[in-house]
Amino acid sequence: MDLRSEQLADGIEKISLIGRMDSLGGHEIDLRFAALVATRKLLAVVDLSEVSFLASIGIRTLVVNARAQSQHGGGLALANPQPLVAEVLKMAGIDSIIPVFPDVDSARSALAAAAKRH
């Protein structure tokens, strides 16, 4: 599992996850993901387009860090999940906890709009 981060022009951080978020992959990125997301206030789009599998440990990583970001006053959105991953997110009810968008641009726009309202 790999994790890449880049700052977008509007101050939103794009975090790309690549690989399988199973017990091995989730463990590989858990600390790095938390260091990026849970330690400071930010607006982050998590690009899931290259995540081929999502297990419960991966869901836990996403939810725990989204809640931490919310407590800091920031926001987290998920973008572009593959169909299998999107189905897992929906079945687990994660889409009611963390907003899921079909692409990075719509997630970024929604985060930017929400930030302006607060």
C-alpha positions in Angstrom: 0.0 0.0 0.0 1.3 3.4 -0.9 0.3 6.9 0.2 1.0 10.1 -1.7 0.2 13.7 -0.7 0.1 16.9 -2.6 -1.1 20.4 -1.8 -3.7 21.6 -4.3 -3.9 25.3 -5.3 -6.8 26.1 -3.1 -5.1 24.9 0.1 -6.8 21.5 0.1 -4.6 18.5 0.5 -5.0 15.6 -1.8 -4.1 12.3 -0.4 -3.9 9.4 -2.9 -4.0 5.9 -1.5 -2.7 3.1 -3.8 -3.2 -0.6 -3.3 -5.2 -2.9 -1.0 -6.5 -1.5 2.3 -6.5 -4.9 3.9 -4.8 -5.8 7.2 -1.3 -5.6 5.7 -1.9 -2.5 3.5 -3.9 -0.7 6.2 -1.1 -1.3 8.7 1.5 0.0 6.2 -0.2 3.4 5.8 -2.0 3.9 9.1 0.6 5.9 10.9 1.5 8.0 7.9 -2.1 8.7 7.1 -2.8 9.7 10.8 0.2 12.0 10.8 -1.1 13.8 7.7 -4.7 14.0 8.7 -5.3 13.7 12.4 -2.6 16.0 13.8 -3.7 19.4 12.4 -6.6 21.2 10.9 -6.9 20.8 7.2 -9.3 20.1 4.3 -8.3 16.8 2.7 -9.6 14.9 -0.3 -8.7 11.2 -0.1 -8.4 9.9 -3.7 -9.4 6.2 -3.6 -9.2 5.6 -7.4 -6.3 3.3 -7.0 -7.6 1.4 -4.0 -8.6 -2.1 -5.3 -9.8 -3.6 -2.0 -11.1 -2.1 1.3 -11.3 -4.2 4.5 -12.5 -3.2 7.9 -9.1 -2.0 9.0 -9.1 0.4 6.1 -12.5 1.6 7.0 -11.4 2.1 10.6 -8.4 4.2 9.4 -10.7 6.5 7.3 -13.3 6.9 10.0 -10.9 7.5 12.9 -9.0 10.1 11.0 -12.1 11.8 9.6 -13.5 12.2 13.1 -10.1 13.6 14.4 -10.2 16.1 11.5 -13.7 17.1 12.3 -12.7 17.7 16.0 -9.9 20.0 14.7 -12.5 22.0 12.7 -11.3 20.7 9.3 -12.9 18.3 6.8 -12.2 15.1 5.0 -13.9 13.8 1.8 -13.4 10.6 -0.1 -13.2 10.7 -3.9 -13.4 8.4 -6.9 -13.7 4.9 -5.3 -13.7 2.0 -7.6 -17.1 0.2 -7.8 -16.1 -2.6 -5.3 -14.7 -0.1 -2.8 -17.8 2.2 -3.3 -20.0 -0.7 -2.5 -18.1 -1.5 0.7 -18.3 2.1 1.8 -22.1 2.1 1.1 -22.7 -1.2 2.8 -20.8 -0.2 5.9 -22.6 3.1 6.0 -19.4 5.1 5.7 -21.0 7.4 3.1 -23.2 8.7 5.9 -20.1 9.6 8.1 -17.6 10.8 5.4 -18.9 12.4 2.2 -18.0 10.3 -0.9 -17.8 12.0 -4.3 -17.4 10.6 -7.8 -14.2 12.6 -8.5 -11.5 14.7 -6.8 -12.8 18.0 -8.3 -16.3 17.7 -6.9 -14.9 16.6 -3.5 -12.6 19.6 -3.5 -15.4 22.0 -4.4 -17.6 20.7 -1.7 -14.9 21.0 1.0 -14.0 24.6 -0.2 -17.7 25.5 -0.1 -18.2 24.0 3.4 -15.1 25.9 4.7 -16.5 29.2 3.4 -19.7 28.6 5.3 -17.8 28.1 8.6 
